[in-house]
Amino acid sequence: MRPADKYLKIVEWSEEDSCYVGTCPGLIHGGIHGDNEAKVYEELCQVVAEAVDLYQADSRPLPPATANKKYSGRFVLRVGSDLHKEVSIRAARVGESLNSYCQKILQNAIHRC
């Protein structure tokens, strides 16, 4: 496996840009744009490999790998006390736990994006 293979590469259609956009979160900022999804992915792979080469040439440690990352399903979210109170009250009003209520809010937000 090459070092560049350790990084998640995403190509998706952008309504805003009216083209495909390729990104590599955690390694490069910005993205690769184009009308051909396969070509954008190919160029993205080249850019990621070049970024890894630059890190290594500068003797800088590579950012943590993002491909095949395992997720526990648990994360801590810090919010202000007023928001915490409001969300807790809303969850109680619908008879749900705070965790269940927040999970539904996040799922709905993701599906709208």
Secondary structure as UniProt FT lines:
FT   HELIX           3..6
FT   STRAND          10..14
FT   TURN            15..18
FT   STRAND          19..23
FT   TURN            25..27
FT   STRAND          32..34
FT   HELIX           37..57
FT   TURN            58..59
FT   TURN            67..68
FT   HELIX           81..93
FT   TURN            94..95
FT   HELIX           98..112
//
